[in-house]
Amino acid sequence: MRQTSRYWWILYNFVCSCCFCCCQQRQGYLVTAPSVFRAGLEGVVSVTIFNPLKETTVHVHLVAKGTIVAHGQGSVFEKGTVTVKVPPGVSGQAQLKVWGNRYLADDGYIFHNFTTVTIDSKESSVFIQTDKPVYKPKQKVLINVFTVTPDLRPTNQK
C-alpha cells in the first residue's frame, strides 16, 4: 500500500511541476521597422508584445540631428502598428526610438529601444527596360525609360 501512495505522490509532483512550467508565461516584445524611411512618406513600425497583461501605449520618435522630425503613437494589446509620417526635406542618419508604457500608476516603461535608420530624400527613380534579355550583334535595341515616385507611381516629369 505504501508503494502505491508513493507512486501517486511522484505523479502528483510531476503533474504540478509540469503545470507550473506551462503556466508561467514569458513576457517580451518584438519591434520591426524599415532600415530606410522615405522623406514625405509614411513609415510603419510593427510591434508585438508577448503575453501582455494590459493594453500598452507605444510611442515612436524619429530623431535627426537632435530634433524630433516625426512621431507617432498607438495602443497595442498583442500586435499592432504605429505609423510615422516623415516630412519632406529631411535626409541622412536618424535615431528611431520606440518605447511602450502603461498608465503612470502601472510602473512606467515596459520596454524602450532605439536604432539608427536612414532617411532617404530621393524624389524619383528611373527604370530602364529592354524588349529582350540578350541581343545579337547589329540587332536593334528597343528601350523603355520611365520615372516613378517613391510610392512607385509614374511621374509627369520629362
Residue, then its C-alpha position, 0 to 999 in steps of 0.5 A: m500500500r505504501q508503494t502505491s501512495r508513493y507512486w501517486w505522490i511522484l505523479y502528483n509532483f510531476v503533474c504540478s511541476c509540469c503545470f507550473c512550467c506551462c503556466q508561467q508565461r514569458q513576457g517580451y516584445l518584438v519591434t520591426a521597422p524599415s532600415v530606410f524611411r522615405a522623406g514625405l512618406e509614411g513609415v510603419v513600425s510593427v510591434t508585438i508584445f508577448n503575453p501582455l497583461k494590459e493594453t500598452t501605449v507605444h510611442v515612436h520618435l524619429v530623431a535627426k540631428g537632435t530634433i524630433v522630425a516625426h512621431g507617432q503613437g498607438s495602443v497595442f494589446e498583442k500586435g499592432t502598428v504605429t505609423v510615422k509620417v516623415p516630412p519632406g526635406v529631411s535626409g541622412q542618419a536618424q535615431l528611431k526610438v520606440w518605447g511602450n508604457r502603461y498608465l503612470a500608476d502601472d510602473g512606467y516603461i515596459f520596454h524602450n529601444f532605439t536604432t539608427v535608420t536612414i532617411d532617404s530624400k530621393e524624389s524619383s527613380v528611373f527604370i530602364q527596360t529592354d524588349k529582350p534579355v540578350y541581343k545579337p550583334k547589329q540587332k536593334v535595341l528597343i528601350n523603355v525609360f520611365t520615372v516613378t515616385p517613391d510610392l512607385r507611381p509614374t511621374n509627369q516629369k520629362 
